[in-house]
Amino acid sequence: MEDQQSHDRILSELDISAEPFAICALEGKCSMGLGRNPGATLHYVLGGTGSLGFQTEQPIALMPGRLVLVPTSLQHSLRNHGGRQTGLPACKPAGLELAQHVAQGSGAGNMVVLCSTISLGLRNTHGLIDLLRRPLVLDMETAPTAKRAMQALLHEMMQPRVGRAAMIRALLLQCMIELLRERLEAGDPAVLWIGGLVDPGLWQALRAMLDDPGAPHSLETLAATAGMSRSRFAERFQQACMAPPMAFLRELRLARAAQLLIERRDPVKRIARQVGFESRSAFTRAFTASRGQSPRAFRDGRG
């Protein structure tokens, strides 16, 4: 009960923003590369079947009503298997006046996906989504609250009414709460870091990391921020976030570096310093070990 109440407090503080939505339509058996995005990407399948492919993750099956949240900077692609779905779904997404991206392959069968880039955080704190390392999946048939919210969101998109943007944001937030709630109840390791937000002291330390991962944090300074002894902080952090504090910070720095490599053309050495690495060589070794390719290759989209 205590964990449930603590998670309730965290979910009630969630804040979300979204870029304009786009329709991705795959006609016939084909794929559509989506590259890497400095923000998290949300995909909602309107019609057809296929998969979401990754370089470093197992593919995720796509079917109508499936919602997938892809972490920041994770290269991925939509793949249409060319099933029986033809034409557009009943909601007629072409009438939404959204940006459209079309890929054409061989054979019949279309897949239509609603896509957007989102930012997820807590009130007055940005970058919470940086802590997500694996995609999260929600099926609307098992989540009636989110299903109703998504249906209402599609309806809002087709209605040029006052407050449409605010309503879409509120409905999208409902979907994210349902997604995280289901994953928490299932004990998904991908969201175990939320446990670190429950403890007020740990949250202060996490917030310091999120606000400026490149600052000269140390175990001592983070423990002081949390109001704990060094040993107590390290123990509590490990239990809550399933990683030692400095290892967690290292991964957060690398995640932020991946965003900067996509967003900017700054020299690699400058980005390394911005995220807290003293030398380019140390940064390159850490980034390559974590991402499987050098910072330069990652920026160029190779591999």
C-alpha positions as CSV (number, residue, x, y, z in Angstrom):
1,M,0.0,0.0,0.0
2,E,2.9,2.4,0.8
3,D,4.5,1.8,-2.6
4,Q,1.2,2.3,-4.3
5,Q,0.6,5.6,-2.5
6,S,4.2,6.7,-3.3
7,H,3.8,5.8,-7.0
8,D,0.5,7.7,-7.0
9,R,2.3,10.8,-5.9
10,I,4.9,10.5,-8.6
11,L,2.4,9.8,-11.4
12,S,0.3,12.8,-10.2
13,E,3.3,15.1,-10.8
14,L,3.9,13.9,-14.4
15,D,4.0,16.7,-17.1
16,I,4.1,16.1,-20.9
17,S,4.5,18.0,-24.1
18,A,4.3,16.7,-27.6
19,E,5.4,17.8,-31.0
20,P,2.8,18.0,-33.8
21,F,1.6,14.5,-34.8
22,A,2.4,12.9,-38.1
23,I,0.8,10.0,-40.0
24,C,3.2,7.3,-41.3
25,A,1.6,5.2,-44.0
26,L,3.3,2.1,-45.3
27,E,1.8,0.8,-48.5
28,G,2.7,-2.8,-49.3
29,K,5.5,-4.8,-47.8
30,C,8.2,-2.3,-46.9
31,S,10.0,-0.4,-44.1
32,M,10.3,3.2,-43.1
33,G,13.5,4.3,-41.3
34,L,12.9,6.8,-38.6
35,G,16.5,7.3,-37.6
36,R,17.3,8.7,-34.1
37,N,15.3,11.4,-32.4
38,P,16.7,13.5,-29.5
39,G,13.2,13.1,-27.9
40,A,11.2,10.1,-27.1
41,T,8.9,8.9,-29.9
42,L,5.4,7.7,-29.5
43,H,3.8,5.4,-32.1
44,Y,0.1,4.4,-32.1
45,V,-1.1,1.9,-34.7
46,L,-4.3,2.8,-36.4
47,G,-4.4,0.0,-38.9
48,G,-2.5,-2.9,-40.4
49,T,0.2,-5.2,-38.9
50,G,3.9,-5.0,-38.9
51,S,6.8,-4.5,-36.5
52,L,9.0,-1.8,-35.0
53,G,12.6,-2.7,-35.7
54,F,15.7,-1.7,-33.7
55,Q,19.5,-2.1,-34.0
56,T,20.0,-3.1,-30.3
57,E,16.5,-4.4,-29.3
58,Q,14.3,-7.2,-30.3
59,P,11.6,-6.1,-32.8
60,I,8.1,-5.2,-31.4
61,A,5.1,-6.5,-33.1
62,L,2.6,-3.8,-34.3
63,M,-1.1,-4.2,-34.6
64,P,-4.1,-1.9,-34.4
65,G,-4.5,-0.4,-30.9
66,R,-0.9,-0.9,-29.8
67,L,1.0,2.1,-28.3
68,V,4.8,2.1,-28.2
69,L,7.0,4.6,-26.4
70,V,10.6,4.6,-27.8
71,P,13.4,6.1,-25.7
72,T,15.4,9.0,-26.8
73,S,18.1,8.6,-29.4
74,L,17.1,4.9,-30.2
75,Q,17.3,4.3,-33.9
76,H,14.3,2.4,-35.2
77,S,12.1,1.7,-38.2
78,L,8.5,0.9,-39.0
79,R,8.0,-2.3,-41.0
80,N,4.8,-3.3,-42.8
81,H,4.3,-7.0,-43.3
82,G,1.8,-6.4,-46.0
83,G,-1.2,-8.0,-44.3
84,R,-4.9,-7.8,-45.2
85,Q,-5.4,-4.2,-44.1
86,T,-6.1,-2.0,-47.1
87,G,-6.9,1.6,-47.4
88,L,-7.1,3.8,-44.3
89,P,-8.8,3.0,-41.0
90,A,-12.3,4.1,-40.2
91,C,-11.0,7.2,-38.4
92,K,-9.7,8.5,-41.8
93,P,-6.4,9.9,-40.6
94,A,-5.9,11.7,-43.9
95,G,-8.5,14.1,-42.8
96,L,-6.6,15.1,-39.7
97,E,-4.5,17.6,-41.8
98,L,-1.3,16.2,-40.3
99,A,2.2,15.8,-41.8
100,Q,2.2,12.6,-43.7
101,H,5.1,10.3,-44.5
102,V,4.5,7.5,-47.0
103,A,6.6,4.5,-47.9
104,Q,5.7,2.2,-50.8
105,G,6.7,-1.5,-51.3
106,S,5.4,-4.4,-53.2
107,G,2.1,-6.2,-52.7
108,A,-1.1,-5.1,-51.0
109,G,-1.9,-4.2,-47.4
110,N,-1.3,-0.9,-45.7
111,M,-0.2,-0.1,-42.2
112,V,-1.0,3.4,-40.8
113,V,0.7,4.7,-37.6
114,L,0.2,8.0,-35.7
115,C,3.6,9.3,-34.5
116,S,4.8,12.1,-32.3
117,T,7.9,13.2,-30.4
118,I,7.2,13.8,-26.7
119,S,8.9,15.2,-23.6
120,L,8.0,13.6,-20.3
121,G,9.0,15.0,-16.9
122,L,7.8,16.0,-13.4
123,R,6.5,19.5,-12.7
124,N,9.4,22.0,-12.9
125,T,11.8,19.2,-13.9
126,H,12.8,18.2,-17.4
127,G,14.6,15.1,-18.7
128,L,12.7,12.4,-16.9
129,I,12.3,10.5,-20.1
130,D,16.2,10.3,-20.3
131,L,16.0,7.5,-17.6
132,L,14.0,5.2,-20.0
133,R,16.4,2.8,-21.8
134,R,13.9,0.3,-23.3
135,P,10.7,0.7,-25.3
136,L,7.4,0.4,-23.4
137,V,4.3,-1.1,-24.9
138,L,0.6,-0.7,-24.1
139,D,-2.3,-2.6,-25.8
140,M,-5.5,-0.6,-25.7
141,E,-7.7,-3.7,-25.4
142,T,-6.2,-4.3,-21.9
143,A,-6.3,-0.6,-21.0
144,P,-9.8,0.8,-21.5
145,T,-9.0,4.2,-19.9
146,A,-6.2,4.8,-22.3
147,K,-8.3,3.5,-25.2
148,R,-11.0,6.0,-24.5
149,A,-8.4,8.7,-24.1
150,M,-6.8,7.9,-27.5
151,Q,-10.2,7.8,-29.2
152,A,-11.0,11.2,-27.8
153,L,-7.5,12.5,-28.8
154,L,-8.2,11.4,-32.4
155,H,-11.6,13.1,-32.3
156,E,-10.0,16.3,-30.9
157,M,-7.5,16.4,-33.8
158,M,-10.4,16.5,-36.3
159,Q,-12.2,19.4,-34.4
160,P,-10.7,22.9,-34.9
161,R,-12.0,24.0,-31.5
162,V,-10.7,26.4,-28.9
163,G,-8.5,24.5,-26.4
164,R,-7.7,21.6,-28.8
165,A,-4.0,21.6,-28.0
166,A,-4.6,21.6,-24.2
167,M,-7.1,18.8,-24.5
168,I,-4.8,16.7,-26.7
169,R,-2.0,17.2,-24.1
170,A,-4.4,16.1,-21.2
171,L,-5.5,13.0,-23.1
172,L,-2.0,12.1,-24.0
173,L,-1.0,12.4,-20.4
174,Q,-3.8,9.9,-19.5
175,C,-2.2,7.4,-21.9
176,M,1.2,7.9,-20.4
177,I,-0.1,7.4,-16.9
178,E,-1.8,4.2,-17.9
179,L,1.3,3.0,-19.7
180,L,3.5,3.6,-16.7
181,R,0.9,2.2,-14.2
182,E,0.6,-1.0,-16.1
183,R,4.4,-1.5,-16.4
184,L,4.8,-0.7,-12.6
185,E,2.1,-3.3,-11.7
186,A,3.8,-5.8,-13.9
187,G,7.2,-5.2,-12.3
188,D,8.8,-4.2,-15.6
189,P,12.6,-3.6,-15.0
190,A,12.5,-0.8,-17.6
191,V,10.6,1.4,-15.1
192,L,12.2,0.4,-11.8
193,W,14.0,3.8,-11.7
194,I,10.6,5.3,-10.7
195,G,11.4,3.7,-7.3
196,G,14.1,6.3,-6.9
197,L,11.6,9.1,-7.2
198,V,9.5,7.8,-4.3
199,D,12.1,8.6,-1.7
200,P,12.3,12.4,-1.2
201,G,16.0,12.4,-0.5
202,L,16.8,10.2,-3.5
203,W,14.6,12.3,-5.7
204,Q,16.6,15.4,-4.8
205,A,19.8,13.6,-5.9
206,L,18.1,12.4,-9.1
207,R,16.8,15.8,-9.8
208,A,20.4,17.3,-9.5
209,M,21.6,14.7,-12.0
210,L,18.7,15.4,-14.4
211,D,19.0,19.1,-14.2
212,D,22.8,19.1,-15.0
213,P,24.3,15.7,-15.6
214,G,27.6,17.4,-16.6
215,A,28.1,19.0,-13.2
216,P,31.0,17.7,-11.1
217,H,28.8,15.3,-9.1
218,S,30.4,12.8,-6.8
219,L,29.1,10.2,-4.4
220,E,29.7,12.7,-1.6
221,T,27.9,15.6,-3.1
222,L,24.9,13.5,-4.2
223,A,24.7,12.0,-0.7
224,A,24.7,15.5,0.8
225,T,22.0,16.6,-1.6
226,A,19.9,13.6,-0.5
227,G,20.6,14.4,3.2
228,M,22.2,11.0,3.8
229,S,25.5,9.5,4.7
230,R,27.6,8.3,1.8
231,S,27.1,4.6,2.6
232,R,23.4,5.0,3.3
233,F,22.8,6.9,0.1
234,A,24.7,4.3,-2.0
235,E,22.7,1.5,-0.4
236,R,19.3,3.2,-0.8
237,F,20.0,4.3,-4.4
238,Q,21.1,0.8,-5.4
239,Q,18.0,-0.7,-4.0
240,A,15.7,1.8,-5.6
241,C,17.3,2.2,-9.1
242,M,19.0,-1.1,-9.5
243,A,22.3,0.5,-10.2
244,P,25.1,2.3,-8.2
245,P,24.7,6.1,-8.2
246,M,27.8,6.9,-10.2
247,A,27.1,4.1,-12.8
248,F,23.5,5.5,-13.1
249,L,24.9,9.0,-13.6
250,R,27.3,7.8,-16.2
251,E,24.5,6.3,-18.3
252,L,22.5,9.5,-17.9
253,R,25.4,11.5,-19.1
254,L,25.8,9.2,-22.1
255,A,22.1,9.5,-22.9
256,R,22.3,13.3,-22.8
257,A,25.4,13.1,-25.0
258,A,23.5,11.1,-27.6
259,Q,20.8,13.8,-27.7
260,L,23.4,16.5,-28.2
261,L,25.2,14.5,-30.9
262,I,21.9,14.4,-32.8
263,E,20.8,18.0,-32.1
264,R,24.1,19.9,-32.6
265,R,27.2,19.9,-34.7
266,D,29.5,20.8,-31.8
267,P,32.8,19.0,-31.7
268,V,32.8,15.7,-29.9
269,K,35.3,17.1,-27.4
270,R,33.0,19.9,-26.5
271,I,30.0,17.6,-26.0
272,A,32.2,15.3,-23.9
273,R,32.9,18.2,-21.5
274,Q,29.3,19.4,-21.5
275,V,28.2,16.0,-20.1
276,G,31.0,15.7,-17.5
277,F,33.8,13.8,-19.2
278,E,37.3,15.3,-18.7
279,S,38.7,13.9,-21.9
280,R,37.4,13.0,-25.4
281,S,39.2,9.6,-25.2
282,A,37.4,8.7,-22.0
283,F,34.1,9.8,-23.4
284,T,34.6,7.9,-26.6
285,R,35.5,4.7,-24.7
286,A,32.4,5.0,-22.5
287,F,30.1,5.9,-25.3
288,T,31.3,3.0,-27.6
289,A,30.9,0.5,-24.7
290,S,27.4,1.7,-24.1
291,R,26.1,2.3,-27.6
292,G,28.2,-0.1,-29.6
293,Q,29.7,2.6,-31.8
294,S,31.8,5.7,-31.5
295,P,30.3,9.1,-31.0
296,R,31.2,10.1,-34.6
297,A,29.7,7.0,-36.1
298,F,26.6,7.5,-34.0
299,R,26.2,11.1,-35.2
300,D,26.7,10.0,-38.8
301,G,24.1,7.2,-38.4
302,R,26.5,4.4,-39.3
303,G,26.0,0.9,-38.0
